[in-house]
Amino acid sequence: MKGVVILNKQKLQLPLQTLSLVVGFMVWVILSSLMPFIKEDINLTMGQVSWVTAVPVILGSILRVPIGYWTNRFGARWIFLISLIFLIFPVYYISIANSFIGLIIAGLFIGVGGAIFSTGVTSLPKYYPKERHGFVNGIYGVGNIGTALTAFGAPIIAGQFGWEVTVRLLIIPLILFAILNFIFGDRKEPKVSTPLKDQIKAVYLNQKLWFLSLFYFLTFGSFVAFTVYLPNFLVSEFNLTEVDAGLRTAGFIALCTLIRPLGGWLGDKFDPFKILILVFTGLTLSGVLLSFSPTITLYTVGTLTVAICSGIGNGTIFKLVPFYFSKQGGIVNGIVAAMGGLGGFFPPLILSTVFSLTGHYAIGFMALSQFALASLIIVIWMYYTDKLNLSNQIVENTGQGVMVTDTNGYITNVNKAFTEVTGYTAEEALGEKTKILSSGYHTADFYQSMWDELDKKHYWQGDIWNKRKNGEVYHEWLTISAIEGDEGEIIKYVGIFSDISNEEPSVN
């Protein structure tokens, strides 16, 4: 019966939270989507337009940290309910705003619509096994489609009824989904009550947190930046109509959003670092293309490449968060998500500043390329570091004794089992020759035969008598393998042994 209840929760919470995110994101980008219409009624400079479209990202980013924590503390039901009700007020205020300051104030508070992203990525993994976290968070991330719905639908409605009425229409889904969360939200969601300060102290020194934050800063930041920047840019730069610009922006958003589950699935199926290597390679190349693309065709190719890479990257990165931080998922999800939001705040401002100084956007897009290249280098480094750490963990935790030596017989590495069998600690063994283990039971011919076989086959296996630190002689089964370098030369030897001291010593 308990399994049936959990299954029902899975079926209900994923669509409920995803659709709630859709509504939040619809609100979050309403200013950027309607900016071509708003400018006709409210006199705004180019710099003010950039600030009005960027400001919602501020609170939408900063609040992601406490919202991730509060979700763990109080559950997604209450966080979604309170957030959706709160959004009603700034949405209405936008519809009656008549100045730059009014738009800034309202825009700041509609950032809550973007902040609730942290709620689902913190709550939903509680209902699913780890091997499905990437795909589940990818499905939840489809809630980003709310930005596409606004980018596509808002200009059409505004063209018929005016932008003020279009904004007020958003109050309806806000009220509807507040009610649905109150009724159907999980009242018994598992809670985590560790103080926020303790959770931050447990993770802030972990370099993986900041690397993941950088990656999401770039991938989700690219998504947000292009979402808020494209509608006005396409109208002013390429002289497209407001509706055409909205359609193209919606296409960008839809592609980036719908491909996100694929990124989560790929992260579950394959090594996430390999996927991110491809992602940041694509973003590096697309940034270069956008820097030198004077035509709408080449610009479209560049932006769609950004959409594909960002979507896959967004899904893959949130596969890694619960993998590395299972106990601090709420706060880490919040920090990483916040950095992603901030990644969407700065680019529109930088692009407008660059354009005002140089008359073109090339430097701004080249910055995207360079950030992607830096992330690519870090991902490659993390990939090989993780492989090395995994190898070390395998060696360290294997039940058999392991000893690594250089070609001169000096010990360079040992594991815990080595110490348990021989009595020598790692500090005592490292730098010593293997003769410290010699029992004196074997003749020179025995060792010569061993080395002849190692030279010929690069492998030797047999039983041998060695001596512990306390002088006790013990019987072990030993396997020695020669490790070759890139050019085929032997660079070290690895000995793996087990204590089989259940026989009487025999002299060889």
VENRAPE-V508954 format. One record per backbone hydrogen bond with DSSP energy under -1.0 kcal/mol. NH is the residue of the N-H (numbers start at 1). CO is the residue of the C=O. E is the energy in kcal/mol with one decimal. If there is no record, write none. Layout:
BEGIN
nh-><NH,NH>
co-><CO,CO>
e-><E,E>
END
This chain:
BEGIN
nh-><5,6,7,8,9,10,11,12,13,14,16,17,18,19,20,21,22,23,24,25,26,27,28,29,30,33,34,37,38,39,41,42,49,50,51,52,53,54,55,57,58,60,61,61,62,63,64,65,67,68,69,70,71,72,73,74,75,79,80,81,82,83,84,85,86,87,88,89,91,92,93,94,95,97,103,104,105,106,107,108,109,110,112,113,114,115,116,117,118,119,121,122,123,124,126,127,128,132,133,136,137,138,139,140,141,142,143,144,145,146,147,149,150,151,152,153,154,157,158,159,161,162,166,167,168,169,170,171,172,174,175,176,177,178,179,180,181,182,183,184,185,192,199,200,201,202,203,204,206,209,211,212,213,214,215,216,217,218,219,220,221,222,223,224,225,226,227,228,229,230,233,234,235,236,237,240,245,246,247,248,249,250,251,252,253,254,255,256,257,258,259,260,263,264,265,266,267,268,269,270,275,276,277,278,279,280,281,282,283,284,285,286,287,288,289,290,291,299,300,301,302,303,304,305,306,307,308,309,310,311,312,313,314,315,316,317,318,319,321,324,325,332,333,334,335,336,337,338,339,340,341,342,343,344,345,346,350,351,352,353,354,355,356,357,358,359,365,366,367,368,369,370,371,372,373,374,375,376,377,378,379,380,381,382,383,384,385,386,387,388,389,390,391,392,393,394,395,396,397,398,401,403,404,405,406,409,411,412,413,415,419,420,421,422,423,429,430,431,432,434,436,437,438,447,448,449,450,451,452,453,454,455,456,457,458,460,462,464,466,467,468,469,471,474,476,477,478,479,480,481,482,483,485,488,491,492,493,494,495,496,497,498,500,502>
co-><1,2,3,4,5,6,7,8,9,10,12,13,14,15,16,17,18,19,20,21,22,23,24,25,27,29,30,34,34,35,38,38,45,46,47,48,49,50,51,54,55,56,57,58,58,59,61,62,63,64,65,66,67,68,69,70,71,75,76,77,78,79,80,81,82,83,85,86,87,88,89,90,91,94,99,100,101,102,103,104,105,106,109,110,111,111,112,114,115,116,117,118,119,120,123,124,125,129,130,132,133,134,135,136,137,139,140,141,142,143,144,145,146,147,148,149,150,153,154,155,157,158,162,163,164,165,167,168,169,170,171,172,173,174,175,176,177,178,179,180,181,72,195,196,197,198,200,200,203,206,207,208,209,210,211,212,213,214,215,216,216,218,219,220,221,222,223,224,225,226,229,230,231,232,233,234,241,242,243,244,245,246,247,248,249,250,251,252,253,254,255,257,259,260,261,262,263,264,265,266,271,272,273,274,275,276,277,278,279,280,281,282,283,284,285,286,287,295,296,297,298,299,300,301,302,303,304,305,306,307,308,309,310,311,312,313,314,316,317,320,321,328,329,330,331,332,333,334,335,336,337,338,339,341,342,342,346,347,348,349,350,351,352,353,354,355,361,362,363,364,365,366,367,368,369,370,371,372,373,374,375,376,377,378,379,380,381,382,383,384,385,386,387,388,389,390,391,392,393,394,497,495,413,493,410,406,432,404,404,402,415,416,417,418,419,425,426,411,429,409,433,434,435,443,444,445,446,447,448,449,450,451,452,453,454,480,478,476,474,437,472,422,468,466,464,498,462,496,460,494,458,492,489,485,483,483,405,481,403,479,401,477,475,500>
e-><-2.0,-2.3,-2.2,-2.2,-2.0,-2.3,-2.3,-1.9,-3.1,-1.5,-2.1,-2.8,-2.1,-2.5,-1.8,-2.0,-1.9,-1.9,-2.2,-2.7,-1.9,-1.8,-2.0,-1.3,-1.7,-2.2,-1.6,-1.2,-2.6,-2.6,-1.2,-2.6,-2.3,-1.8,-1.8,-2.7,-2.2,-1.4,-2.6,-1.6,-1.9,-1.4,-1.1,-1.0,-2.8,-2.0,-1.1,-1.1,-2.4,-1.8,-1.7,-3.6,-2.2,-1.4,-1.8,-3.6,-1.8,-1.4,-2.7,-2.0,-2.6,-2.2,-2.5,-1.8,-2.4,-1.9,-1.1,-1.2,-1.9,-2.0,-2.1,-2.1,-1.3,-1.1,-2.0,-2.2,-2.6,-2.3,-2.7,-2.2,-1.4,-1.8,-1.6,-1.8,-1.2,-1.7,-1.5,-1.2,-1.7,-1.3,-1.4,-1.0,-2.4,-2.6,-1.6,-2.2,-1.0,-2.0,-1.6,-2.5,-2.7,-1.6,-2.4,-2.5,-2.2,-1.3,-2.2,-2.3,-2.6,-2.1,-2.1,-2.4,-1.9,-2.7,-2.6,-2.9,-2.1,-2.5,-2.9,-1.9,-3.1,-1.8,-1.6,-2.0,-2.0,-1.8,-1.5,-1.8,-1.2,-1.5,-2.2,-2.4,-2.5,-1.5,-2.0,-2.1,-2.0,-1.8,-2.2,-3.2,-1.7,-3.3,-2.0,-2.4,-2.3,-1.5,-1.1,-2.6,-2.0,-1.1,-2.1,-2.7,-1.9,-2.0,-2.4,-2.4,-2.5,-1.6,-2.6,-1.5,-1.3,-1.7,-1.5,-2.8,-2.9,-2.4,-1.8,-2.4,-1.6,-2.4,-1.9,-3.1,-1.1,-2.4,-3.3,-1.7,-2.7,-2.2,-2.4,-2.4,-2.4,-2.6,-2.1,-2.1,-2.6,-3.0,-2.3,-2.4,-2.7,-3.0,-1.5,-1.2,-1.5,-2.0,-2.9,-2.9,-2.0,-1.7,-2.4,-3.1,-1.4,-2.2,-1.9,-1.5,-2.1,-2.7,-1.6,-2.2,-2.2,-1.9,-2.0,-2.4,-2.1,-1.5,-2.2,-2.6,-1.2,-2.1,-2.1,-2.1,-2.3,-2.4,-2.4,-1.9,-1.9,-2.2,-2.4,-2.5,-2.9,-2.4,-2.3,-2.5,-3.0,-1.7,-2.1,-2.6,-1.1,-1.5,-1.1,-2.1,-2.6,-2.4,-2.8,-1.9,-2.4,-2.8,-2.5,-2.4,-2.3,-1.8,-2.1,-2.5,-1.6,-1.5,-1.0,-1.5,-2.8,-3.3,-2.2,-2.2,-3.1,-2.4,-2.1,-1.6,-2.8,-2.3,-2.0,-2.3,-1.7,-1.2,-1.7,-2.3,-2.5,-2.2,-2.1,-2.3,-2.2,-2.3,-2.0,-1.9,-2.7,-2.2,-2.1,-2.8,-2.6,-2.0,-2.2,-2.8,-1.8,-2.0,-2.8,-2.6,-2.2,-2.4,-2.5,-2.5,-2.3,-2.9,-2.4,-1.0,-2.2,-2.5,-3.1,-2.8,-2.2,-1.8,-3.2,-3.5,-1.5,-1.2,-1.3,-2.2,-2.1,-2.9,-2.2,-1.9,-2.6,-2.9,-2.2,-1.5,-1.8,-2.1,-1.3,-1.4,-2.3,-2.4,-1.9,-2.4,-2.3,-2.0,-2.0,-2.6,-1.7,-3.4,-1.8,-2.4,-2.3,-2.7,-2.2,-2.6,-3.3,-3.0,-1.6,-2.9,-2.8,-2.3,-3.0,-2.4,-3.2,-2.4,-2.1,-3.1,-3.3,-1.6,-3.1,-1.3,-2.3,-2.6,-3.4,-2.8,-2.3,-1.6,-3.1,-2.9>
END
